[in-house]
Amino acid sequence: MFFRKLIFLFSIILVNNILIAQLPIPKLVSSEIKVNHNGKDTSTVNKDTIIVRICFGDSLTLSPKLTFIDPTISSSQLKYEWIIGGIGFYQKDTLVFKPKYSNGYYVTLNIYKDTVVNDVFYSWKLDSTLCRIQVSAVPKYLAFKTVPNNICMDKVVNVFMPKKDGTHEGDPIYLAKGLYSIGGLYKANTPIPDIQGQVFESKILIDDFGNNAIIKSKEDIEQVCMAMEHSYLGDLEIVLTCPSGKSAVIINSFKTSNPGTIPGGFDGKDTKLGNDLDMTGVDQHGDPHMQYCFSTMNANFGTMGDEYLVQNFKTNIIGMPAMNPDGIYIPEESFSNFIGCPIKGNWKLTISDNNEGDDGYIFDWGIMFNSKAFPKIESYQNTLKKSEWVLDEKGAITNNAQDSTFITPKILGANTYKYTVMTDYGCTGVGYDTTIHINTKLCLNIPNVMSLSSKVGNNIFYINTGDVKEFKCEIYNRWGSIMSILSGQKDGWDGRDKFGRIVDEGVYFYKLNITFNNGSSISQDGNFLLMY
């Protein structure tokens, strides 16, 4: 009897497998990717394009095109799942994606068709790696930080032009290497437990490196990112642990008289993380979401506790304050804790939610390692294709040499100069240029001694004033007789009276009146000593 039942069950399994094999199989012919640059669709590529190169600020429209063995099957009968490594999980047929960072992104498209055979539910899946997206690096203008902000009129300022191709950190303009996220990918509806003392563990098995790949400094981990939502920051504790058991606290917000798994905490109270759509009364999780990144070396925010204190919030889609995702936070503990850890093995994220009244979800998380320390990490490098100054109408910028530029401001007050680059991806415009602001001030250079026999330049009484509209300087002797009238800023007095005779030694007086091109004016009286 037992063998008859076993044969019967085996027959059902065999029949079901034959039926499944005969189901109409969708065939992925192409997946369009439209690139939108500065509000305009600039190009369209298909899935045969393994690498899609775009500019920072561009958006991508991902859309599959399918054909089927059975013409009665349509794309509307399928379910679509887009996975963007290090970013998130999306269930929709067409996805618009605008990268927030100049990183590399692995994009995977999964296509499902639900089928019932003999009252058994099956979900047929097509798993297709669509492409790699490479976002061009945004230039870092290192040299221009030393340009003086406040100088005298007509002073020549030297700034550097880029050398080499911008791939060296010592270059005046530096293009950082683009890295792909290495890490696990976890679908939506993976809950953070709501009971104090319980923890959720999410592991990433990294086996792309040999046993000799060891963390040697805090710089070896570029950043850790997680896409998540959570109702209350004040209940959350997150710890990252490496394969050898060393750990670093990422967030420690929970702070009560009955602490959670980590002592201390900054008490983030009821501030949100991401878009907690449960707060609307509808059980929804996933798209859209916010990604939070942490780094010891690349952070431009403080710790999450620091940023909570200054209310660095962003209003989420349900109108509530959430921690700002548009930056990189410092973790509560330094990544130097991982020195000595092997990369190979299980990296673990431990998350505790210490309040039963709310919930949260981790959608995905990943680790980015330093490609210089671990060359097996997939990366790409942008180069400078073109770089130039945008000259103003006065031509105030002069290219003096191959590796330097001289700027001579011509306007009293604010002067602006724009420098723009183009990367090898053809990226230019917003984000790929920098503006140097130089504020000029009037530095009146009025001599107090004039020597007619001098051969070092002070044998002429000359006033350097800069950019003026009207200029008048009257020179008197001690008895009030006019010796000379200078009517232009380039005029000078050579020590002769109006009849061409050399005057006597002694003290002479001047009365200066200047009107500048910006409308301001100045009047000044003074004296100087004339000697032979």
Buried (B, 14 or more C-beta within 10 A) or exposed (E): EEEEEEEEEEEEEEEBEEBBEEBBBBEBEBBBBBBBBEEEEEEEBEBEBEEBBBBBBBBBBBBBEBEBEEEEBEBEEBBBBBBBBBBBBBBEBEBEBEBBBBBBBBBBBBBBBEBEBEEEEBEBEBEBEBBBBBBBBBBBBBBBEEBEEEBBBBBEBEBBBBBEBBBEEEBBBBBBBBBBBBBBBBBBEBBBBBEBEEBBEBBBEBEEBEEEBBBEBBBBBBBBBBBBBBBBBBBBBBBBBBBEEBBBBBBBBBBEEEBBBBEBBBBBEEBBBBBBBBBEEEEBBBBEBBBBBBBBBBBEBBBBBEBBEEEBBEEBEEEBBBBBBEBBBBBBBBBBBBBEBBBBBBBBBBBBBBBEEBBBBBBBBBBBBBBEBBEEBBBBBBEBBEBBBEEBEEEBBEEEEEEEBBBBBBBBBEBEBBBBBBBBBBBBEEBBBBEBEBBBEBEBEBBEEBBBEEEEEBBBBBBBBBBBEEBBBBBBBEEEEEBBEBEEBEBBBBBEBEEEEEBEBEEBBBBBEBBBBEEEEEEEEEEBEBEE
